[in-house]
Amino acid sequence: MFGKTIKIYLSDASASGLRHVEIVNWSGQAVACPRSKFSELKAWEEAQRPGVYFLLEQHATDGRNNVYIGESENVYDRLVEHFRNKDFWSEVVFFTSKDENLTKAHIKYLESRITALALDADRYDLENSNTPPQSSLPRSERSAMEEYLHNIKMVMGTLGHPLLEKLDATSSNKEEKKLETEEEEIFYFKIKGLTAKGKRSNEGFVLLKDSQMVKETSDNFRENQKKLLEKREDLTNDENIVEVTNKCFILKKNVLMSSSSYAAAIIAGTARSGPESWKNSIGKSLKQIEEESI
C-alpha cells in the first residue's frame, strides 16, 4: 500500500470556496464549488467536459445529509439545470478528466458504481429516484474505471464527504491487514445487564450493529446534554436504525459518533467517560490502551 499526494488549489484562497483537486500522476481531476459561487463555474473549462457529479446537502446538525449523483457529457450544462430545479444542495463536487479519454460509456459506468457504493455505505440519503444500469465496458476499461473510482472515494473523503466508505469497512488486502493495529479491535460497554459494541475509527467512534441501549435517560442528561439527547431521540425514533424491545433499544446498523464518550452516553442515557467505559475482550479499557500507546 502506497501513500498518495493530493493537491488542492483554492481559487480565492478560501477553504470553502471554489477548489480544484488532483492526485499526483492521475489523469482525473475534481472541482468542489459551493452553490453561492456557482456562477463562477462557467469560466472553468474543467466543467465543460464529460464527468460525474455529486450535489451535496450540508446540515448544521448531526442529521444525515442528502446527495444526488449524476453524469453528463457536459457537466456544467447539466448543473445549470439542477441549479434551477433542485434546491436542496449547497455544494457540488464533480470529476472530469484532464485528457479526452473519459467517454460517455465510462461516466455511465462510474455513475452506476458510485450510486451502488453510496447505497451500500448508507451514510447519506440519496435523492436519486433509481439506480442507473452499468454500461458495458471491456475488461481493461472496467479495471481503469475501478481505479478511477478508488481515487474518487479518496478525494471525496479528503473534501469531507465520505459517502462512499462503509463504516464497518475492513481490509481485504493482505498488505493492509499487516498494518492493522489495536484501533480495529472491538470494545464492549456493559451496563444494566446490556452490552454495546464499538470500535475506533479515523472519524471518531463507531457503535456497532446489535448494540443494546438503555431505554431511560437520567435527569442530568436531559438537562445538560441537549445535543446528545436530540441525537439519541433521532436514533431511537427511527425504526430503520433502532429496534424497540421491552428491555432495551437495539441498533440495526452501525452508527458513527464523534467520540467514545458520546457513544457511551448514547448507550447509557447519561453522561459517561468513553475511555473508561469501553473495554476490549480481555477487560483492558480504552483509556489504558491510549495511555500505553504514548
Secondary structure, DSSP 4 states (H G I P E B T S, - for coil): -----EEEEETTS-TTS-EEEEETT-SEEEEEEEGGGGGGGGG-GGGGSSEEEEEE---SSSSPPEEEEEEESSHHHHHHHHHHH--S-SEEEEEEESSS---HHHHHHHHHHHHHHHHHHT-SEE--SSPPPPPP--HHHHHHHHHHHHHHHHHHHHTT--TTS-TT----SHHHHHT--GGGS-EEEEETTEEEEEEEETTEEEEPTT-EE-S---HHHHHH-HHHHHHHHHHHT-TTTEEE-SS-EEESS-EEESSHHHHHHHHHTS---HHHH-B-TTS-BHHHHHHHH-
